[in-house]
Amino acid sequence: MRSPCLLLDIDGVLIPFPDADGSTPATHARHDVVPTGRSADNPVTVWLDPAHGRLLMDVIRTGLVTPVWCTSWRQDATTLIGPLLGLPPLPYVDLPRPQIATSHPNGYLWKRDHVDAWLADAPAVWIDDDFTGLDHAWAAERTAEGTATLLVQPDPPHMVSGGRG
């Protein structure tokens, strides 16, 4: 059996969504990045908390889990976001670019079928802000069948670091 995977989403997990007034947490630093397919004159602005990088490095150093990007940022997570957090290159789930109007086209997170196939029988902790009840049922079923699966769902509007909440 493979070591447990720590699947990490980015948007809504590491990059907060701005408040209604457009503000972001004071703990987060602004960065302009150029994802694959965009030109340098059209960067994407992201806000990242350096403390998250330190926390993730602490987890990585334990060797207890294999951290893996599981995000629509795909390889850009490794080449753009990870370095801004001080992370080494991490593997990523090579998710497709579906033409969908909702992140839950079948009532559950669109990534789930791809993640399920990618994980095979590996246990996992998956951190994403966009799970539905059907995703939690899937995780419970995997666990009941002997493959420990934990979904962690932060609430993006209430994300803070540094132990403040």
Phi, psi and omega in degrees: 000138177291159175292157180299141177265140171253100182274125186242121170276168180244298183294124181086352177244298177265327176256113181285154172278137180298150174295173180304329180273004178089000182278157177233164182301142180297340181285346186262134178265142180278138176221142172254124182237158181240094179294161176308133178092354178250157178264158182299336178274005179223061182287168174252131178271130177230155176240125182231144178263116180303333178297329178296322177297317179297317178298316179295322177296322176300318178294315181301317183296337179293331183073008183278339180225159173256109180286137183218130174291135177225081192209156175291353173287342179048230183297333178300337175299318181285322186269335183248308187281311181308310180300327178293337178262000181078024182265149174287168175301130179244151174293166179217152173282122183279082182286148176286176176249080185290148175267085183232155180261350180220154178280000180230059186298335179245019181091356178222168184302130184303333182289337193303314182299321180290319178295316180302314179293319181294318181291326187055244183255016180283137172292158185206149163245123184241120180254116180206149182267004193235030179284156172243177176302326179293328176292318179295323177295320177301314180297318179296321179294316177302317181295315179299330180274003174105003178246098184305126181219121180239128175258130177243123186238093177292157177260101187310318181294344183245017180285131171215163178237181177073022175075017183270359179171000000 
